[in-house]
Amino acid sequence: MTASPIKHSAANISMQSSKQYGYPDNSQKPYYDRKPMSVTEEELHYVPQNHQDLHYLSSDDNSQRGSIPPQKSSQEQYCTLESSLAPPVCTKQNSPPSSVSFSSSSGSPHSQQDSQSDNTYGSPISVSCITEDPHDLKNKLREIETAMLGPDSDNIVNSFETSFASHLSLEPEKWKQVLEIPKGDLKQVLIACARAMAEEDFFVVEWLMSELRPMVSVSGEPIQRLGAYLLEGLVARRASSGSSIYKALKCKEPTSSDLLSYMHILYEACPYFKFAYMSANGAIAEALKGENMVHIIDFQLAQGTQWVSLIQALAARPGGPPRVKITGIDDSVSAYARGGGLNLVGHRLSRLAESCNVPFEFNAAAMSGCEVEREHLAVRPGEALAVNFPFMLHHMPDESVSTANHRDRLLRLVKSLNPKVVTLVEQESNTNTAPFFPRFLETLDYYTAIFESIDVTLPREHKDRISVEQHCLARDIVNIIACEGPERVERHELYGKWRARFMMAGFKPYPLSSLVNATIKTLLQSYCTSYSLEERDGVLYLGWLDRPLAVSCAWR
């Protein structure tokens, strides 16, 4: 939930090929390049069984690097190439730790296919158990490998021997820790995979990914749906391709009208964005009470829907409405969602203001927040200024990313304009400077609440629910998990850090009124009782059960 459904355009995550996912023949395109399917059609097919053809994410080499060697029947005896260096001792094959499955699946299709095609050979590097001198045996095998693979086969085999032997000899406690994950506990397997990723134990990562693939589903329970996108993020991180997914913003599908439809569904299904609009508008209306010239600077205008109710309220003001000017800032991402530039929004708001007899002016600033300077804002003397930051400041790189520190630069710029009020609504999540593993845990916890709240309102068979989650949520999840440095633009901070930034820029808190609190409580009555609203020192927190998800505050 990075931005409101009409505040932010999100391209959907690229997924595996239709063959890998088992999609029907009429859907031979990755998610980002095809029109949405109905839920009833999608729910028959699960997110990925195999990542060999993963679009953007990995190559064949990457997908097979951590696969477990196919095994022979437990009745057959063998000696591995490594063990052939020791005196010949025949042992029955023991399944390596990687053969243990956390899911009800009998194994990944990849391992099943290999075991069927190679079952006459056993392990890829194995020989029959005989009593020949082990050194002669190894030399003979080298000759065969050289004939088959060429003179570089020694490097191939040595690399495999070293890697495989080192992982089989991992300290017992480490394998014990992995194997004690409760069977079928998707959340714990996800956490184990992320921990292995953080420790760069890619053998375990690849193994756990193969266990996760049959456990996740874009059409299942909330944790299965979220798990599909978290797994996609882990795979993208492993393949260093998270940026490619996040930048897939100019894809041809969905069309702008489809994307707006998905955003509107989420807008109606959950109160997060209405909470943002109502709390910010309440603070702005109170701060601008009695002013004759009102100028609102919106740093993420999108469709401009937030200002419809405020214009209508100002039209009903006793003594007549003020003169209203809105400066809308937005980049090409939202232009794609709108199907056109900012002037579309300007014309729409102008027609509304005219119908309400409100004098109106619109100023378009088509650019990213990082590019905004004072001259773009067209501030004139005598205007009562209000500035709105709706779910957008977390996209601005801070001091941990760039010396430019646009996050704090924008706050200092706005303070220099001497506004009457500045409103901020942000996700209450800590993913900005957190290292990868804590960031993964935070994302898992935060989006579990989001997906659970959607599950209460939208039935799992809802025909557009999968598209809503892909286009409005999945892209951000992948960016948080897979990207680092400037490529990671989803950088949420907790209210305490935002408070410190505003105070350092010279702002003072502007507590939200009790009327705003009461209005939002009335709004929540039309939703599930699991939503919570808490006020702390004039700051409002909207949450799901005991997890705060969004915070709204005002400054002056």
Secondary structure, DSSP 8 states (H G I E B T S, - for coil): --S-TTT----------HHHHT--GGG-S-GGGS----HHHHTTS-S-S--TT-TTT--HHHHHHT-------TTSEEEETTGGGS----EE----GGG--SSSSS--HHHHHHHHHSTTT-STTEE----S-HHHHHHHHHHHHHHHH-TTHHHHHHHHHHHHHHHHTS-HHHHHHHHTS-TT-HHHHHHHHHHHHHTT-HHHHHHHHHHHGGG--TTSSHHHHHHHHHHHHHHHHHHT-HHHHHTGGG-S-S-HHHHHHHHHHHHHH-SHHHHHHHHHHHHHHHHTTT-SEEEEEES--TT-THHHHHHHHHHT-TT---EEEEEEEE-HHHHHHHTS-HHHHHHHHHHHHHHTT--EEEEEEES-GGG--GGGS---TT-EEEEEEES-GGGS--TTT-TT-HHHHHHHHHHHT--SEEEEEEE----SS--HHHHHHHHHHHHHHHHHHHHHHS-TT-TTHHHHHIIIIIHHHHHHHH--GGG-------HHHHHHHHHHTT--B----HHHHHHHHHHHTTS-TTEEEEEETTEEEEEETTEEEEEEEEE-
